């Protein structure tokens, strides 16, 4: 591993833990994503955070995701994350389930394997964190 890869892995570990430390399951391989999606109950809801090292992930996406899953009355059954740029195959596999324009950071909400809601980067970056939280909350309230 070169110095750049080592540095990025160290950063990603800290950024990943902001979610995994709050109960998100980290799906790090394509097989992890496929196994998860193939074994999800049709009635279960899954909130997916496509994580990233960018500033809007650090200052907006991860804090908004954690805030809503911890504070909202209605919550998804499961919370998972893939890390764009780090877990490339896992992220690509998850994006195949989402079937939207690739975007990171972003959020997806599934019921079983059916995508119910998607929030792309352009609805995160440059917005007020309270507005992002409300978007996630509204999605949970409608589908969870």
Number of C-alpha atoms within 10 A of each C-alpha: 7 6 8 9 11 11 11 13 14 11 12 20 12 12 18 20 13 16 21 16 11 13 15 21 16 21 20 18 18 18 13 17 23 15 12 14 16 11 11 16 14 11 12 14 24 25 26 24 26 25 27 23 18 12 11 18 22 16 12 20 26 21 17 23 21 17 15 19 21 13 10 16 11 17 20 20 13 16 21 19 23 31 23 22 14 18 17 15 19 23 24 17 18 23 17 11 16 21 11 13 9 16 16 25 28 22 23 23 26 25 20 17 20 13 16 17 20 20 20 18 19 12 16 23 20 10 12 11 17 12 13 21 22 14 19 25 23 15 21 22 14 11 16 20
